């Protein structure tokens, strides 16, 4: 279990996400990693915030089915070249990184 300090500015988000991903990778390589949850406060009005929690990992069958049901944004489907496991790990890292950025479209998990 780990807790990370919330950054004081938008510039601090990218280093924080990098730190979280490094920690996740370290725990995963030691066989300790089980789940990753994100907790934050979402503004609901000018000065009111509502607590939000979102499970990011593991990527289970429910997540896969919800994601598979979303329409692809272009007519060009992606192709995986090279080693598929490394490619999938990189895509998941990018997915988690973009989930953490403010203003990004959230895909429900």
Backbone bond lengths (Angstrom), bond angles and torsions (degrees), N, CA, C in turn:
res aa  C-N    CA-C-N  psi(-1)  N-CA   C-N-CA  omega(-1)  CA-C   N-CA-C  phi
1 X - - - 1.445 - - 1.524 107.38 -
2 X 1.315 115.77 140.82 1.450 120.02 179.15 1.508 110.92 -145.87
3 X 1.322 114.71 153.25 1.456 121.95 177.53 1.520 106.61 -128.66
4 X 1.315 117.11 137.29 1.453 121.87 -178.20 1.522 109.51 -117.92
5 X 1.316 116.10 145.55 1.454 122.05 179.84 1.523 109.84 -72.86
6 X 1.304 116.50 133.91 1.464 122.14 178.72 1.523 108.51 -71.98
7 X 1.335 117.87 132.60 1.469 119.38 179.53 1.522 111.90 -67.96
8 X 1.338 115.33 153.88 1.458 121.66 -179.74 1.524 113.37 -84.76
9 X 1.339 116.29 -12.46 1.461 119.68 -179.08 1.523 109.31 -147.91
10 X 1.329 115.49 169.50 1.460 121.20 178.66 1.531 110.22 -61.79
11 X 1.339 117.37 -33.75 1.462 121.04 -179.92 1.529 112.41 -61.79
12 X 1.307 116.91 -23.48 1.463 120.37 -179.03 1.517 114.07 -84.10
13 X 1.325 118.48 -7.03 1.468 121.19 -176.40 1.526 111.45 -69.50
14 X 1.325 117.47 -47.62 1.457 120.28 -177.19 1.534 111.88 -60.73
15 X 1.341 119.97 -47.08 1.469 118.45 176.78 1.530 113.01 -62.04
16 X 1.325 117.11 -36.07 1.464 120.23 178.29 1.521 110.99 -63.97
17 X 1.323 116.78 -46.14 1.463 120.06 179.00 1.522 110.09 -61.84
18 X 1.317 117.42 -40.88 1.464 120.74 176.29 1.515 111.74 -59.53
19 X 1.320 116.77 -43.47 1.464 121.67 178.48 1.533 110.95 -62.66
20 X 1.313 116.63 -42.69 1.466 120.79 179.09 1.527 110.34 -63.39
21 X 1.325 117.39 -43.77 1.457 120.61 179.80 1.524 112.20 -64.61
22 X 1.339 117.18 -37.84 1.469 120.70 176.47 1.523 110.33 -63.73
23 X 1.340 116.71 -43.69 1.472 120.98 177.69 1.524 110.85 -61.98
24 X 1.315 116.81 -44.61 1.469 120.42 179.56 1.521 111.03 -60.56
25 X 1.314 116.40 -44.69 1.467 120.98 179.97 1.521 110.91 -63.17
26 X 1.335 116.88 -40.58 1.463 120.14 179.25 1.527 111.04 -63.68
27 X 1.328 117.15 -44.20 1.466 120.43 179.05 1.529 111.24 -66.95
28 X 1.327 115.82 -38.61 1.462 119.88 180.00 1.529 110.76 -64.09
29 X 1.321 116.99 -43.09 1.464 120.22 -178.44 1.528 111.85 -67.21
30 X 1.330 117.05 -23.18 1.463 121.20 176.84 1.524 112.01 -91.61
31 X 1.332 116.81 1.69 1.454 121.23 179.37 1.518 113.91 75.38
32 X 1.338 118.46 16.09 1.461 122.60 -176.66 1.518 113.90 -96.81
33 X 1.305 117.37 -16.18 1.459 121.39 -170.80 1.518 111.13 -74.07
34 X 1.322 116.84 130.14 1.458 120.01 176.63 1.525 111.71 -124.57
35 X 1.320 118.51 -58.01 1.464 121.52 -177.68 1.523 111.03 -138.92
36 X 1.328 115.08 151.87 1.454 121.90 174.85 1.523 107.19 -127.69
37 X 1.343 116.20 122.77 1.464 122.52 179.71 1.523 109.37 -118.89
38 X 1.313 116.01 143.36 1.453 122.75 176.99 1.523 107.75 -113.23
39 X 1.325 116.89 126.35 1.462 123.04 177.07 1.524 107.86 -121.13
40 X 1.313 116.25 131.36 1.461 120.13 179.09 1.515 109.21 -157.68
41 X 1.328 115.76 173.03 1.460 122.00 177.98 1.521 108.41 -109.27
42 X 1.333 116.50 124.92 1.456 122.43 179.79 1.523 108.72 -102.08
43 X 1.337 117.40 129.91 1.466 118.84 177.88 1.526 110.44 -65.51
44 X 1.335 116.05 134.16 1.459 120.84 177.27 1.520 111.18 -109.50
45 X 1.317 116.09 -23.82 1.460 122.12 173.88 1.523 106.35 -153.82
46 X 1.282 116.22 -167.94 1.461 120.96 -172.78 1.530 114.20 -53.81
47 X 1.310 117.77 -45.81 1.466 120.25 -177.02 1.524 113.02 -127.83
48 X 1.321 116.42 14.06 1.461 119.96 -177.49 1.525 109.34 -114.94
49 X 1.331 115.74 135.94 1.451 121.73 179.65 1.519 109.25 -124.16
50 X 1.319 115.96 149.04 1.462 121.46 177.16 1.515 108.72 -119.68
51 X 1.325 117.46 135.51 1.467 119.42 178.57 1.530 110.92 -68.38
52 X 1.325 115.56 141.72 1.456 122.14 179.84 1.521 108.04 -132.71
53 X 1.304 116.79 140.34 1.463 120.75 172.42 1.518 108.05 -129.15
54 X 1.317 115.27 144.23 1.453 120.70 -178.24 1.526 108.20 -144.73
55 X 1.318 116.16 126.80 1.466 119.56 175.60 1.517 107.83 -83.62
56 X 1.332 116.66 123.05 1.455 121.36 -179.42 1.520 112.05 -94.43
57 X 1.309 117.35 -40.63 1.460 122.41 -179.61 1.506 109.48 -135.21
58 X 1.289 121.61 150.08 1.471 126.36 6.05 1.526 111.68 -78.92
59 X 1.289 114.32 157.77 1.457 121.05 176.06 1.524 106.25 -84.68
60 X 1.324 116.16 100.42 1.461 120.43 -174.63 1.525 111.37 -99.90
61 X 1.319 116.24 -174.03 1.458 121.60 -176.69 1.531 112.56 -63.45
62 X 1.344 117.60 -38.74 1.469 119.94 178.03 1.525 110.48 -60.37
63 X 1.325 116.68 -45.36 1.469 121.37 178.52 1.519 110.28 -60.39
64 X 1.337 116.94 -46.06 1.455 121.28 -178.01 1.523 110.93 -61.04
65 X 1.331 116.83 -42.12 1.466 120.08 -179.29 1.528 111.68 -66.75
66 X 1.343 117.61 -41.43 1.470 120.33 177.59 1.522 110.76 -62.88
67 X 1.329 116.03 -43.86 1.460 120.38 -179.52 1.523 111.01 -66.87
68 X 1.324 117.37 -40.46 1.464 121.45 -179.96 1.531 111.46 -64.79
69 X 1.327 117.32 -24.94 1.456 121.03 179.87 1.511 114.56 -79.29
70 X 1.333 117.50 -11.69 1.465 120.42 179.62 1.523 110.38 -77.91
71 X 1.332 117.83 141.98 1.467 119.41 178.97 1.535 111.10 -70.77
72 X 1.330 116.55 145.21 1.463 121.06 176.63 1.530 107.87 -74.28
73 X 1.351 118.36 134.69 1.470 120.58 -171.38 1.533 115.88 -71.52
74 X 1.321 118.23 -16.03 1.469 119.95 -179.78 1.525 109.26 -133.65
75 X 1.327 116.34 174.42 1.460 120.92 176.13 1.518 112.97 -82.67
76 X 1.326 117.33 -5.81 1.463 121.88 -177.89 1.520 110.11 -98.85
77 X 1.309 116.15 107.80 1.465 119.58 179.26 1.524 110.05 -78.43
78 X 1.335 117.28 145.01 1.468 120.24 -179.24 1.524 111.08 -73.80
79 X 1.324 114.74 156.01 1.462 121.72 174.98 1.514 107.93 -126.52
80 X 1.320 116.06 140.50 1.461 120.95 177.57 1.520 107.72 -95.18
81 X 1.331 115.05 123.83 1.457 120.36 177.77 1.521 107.87 -116.92
82 X 1.290 116.58 141.24 1.458 120.04 179.84 1.518 111.17 88.15
83 X 1.302 114.94 -154.86 1.459 122.41 -175.13 1.524 110.10 -75.05
84 X 1.326 118.42 119.12 1.460 122.26 -170.86 1.524 113.35 -69.22
85 X 1.318 119.21 -33.99 1.471 120.43 -179.38 1.519 110.83 -65.36
86 X 1.321 117.59 -45.43 1.466 121.15 178.74 1.526 110.61 -63.72
87 X 1.331 116.69 -39.20 1.464 120.40 178.82 1.524 110.59 -64.75
88 X 1.327 117.33 -44.31 1.461 121.13 179.76 1.525 111.05 -62.77
89 X 1.326 117.80 -41.66 1.465 121.17 178.83 1.534 109.92 -62.19
90 X 1.327 116.93 -41.72 1.466 120.64 179.69 1.528 110.36 -65.84
91 X 1.324 117.67 -41.63 1.464 120.48 179.08 1.529 111.31 -64.35
92 X 1.314 117.48 -39.88 1.462 120.98 178.62 1.525 110.34 -66.16
93 X 1.341 117.63 -41.62 1.472 120.26 176.76 1.521 110.55 -58.42
94 X 1.327 117.19 -45.00 1.464 120.96 178.96 1.518 111.37 -64.88
95 X 1.311 117.23 -40.20 1.464 121.98 177.77 1.527 110.14 -59.01
96 X 1.325 116.65 -48.13 1.463 120.70 179.80 1.520 111.13 -65.25
97 X 1.327 117.36 -38.58 1.460 121.33 178.56 1.526 110.05 -61.33
98 X 1.315 117.32 -47.05 1.463 120.33 -177.91 1.517 112.57 -69.72
99 X 1.325 117.90 -28.67 1.470 119.84 175.20 1.519 111.34 -61.99
100 X 1.325 116.34 -30.56 1.458 119.94 -174.41 1.526 113.17 -84.06
101 X 1.324 118.55 -13.20 1.461 120.85 -176.70 1.527 110.83 -80.01
102 X 1.344 116.72 136.73 1.470 119.06 178.82 1.526 110.56 -64.89
103 X 1.322 115.07 142.74 1.456 120.26 175.87 1.515 114.48 82.33
104 X 1.325 118.89 -4.31 1.452 120.48 179.91 1.527 109.17 -79.42
105 X 1.308 116.41 149.35 1.467 121.18 177.96 1.520 107.83 -65.96
106 X 1.289 116.53 128.11 1.460 121.87 -179.18 1.524 110.09 -90.12
107 X 1.311 116.50 129.41 1.448 121.62 173.63 1.518 106.45 -99.30
108 X 1.309 119.12 122.12 1.467 120.84 -175.58 1.510 111.08 -64.15
109 X 1.317 115.09 137.47 1.470 120.70 176.67 1.498 109.65 -103.49
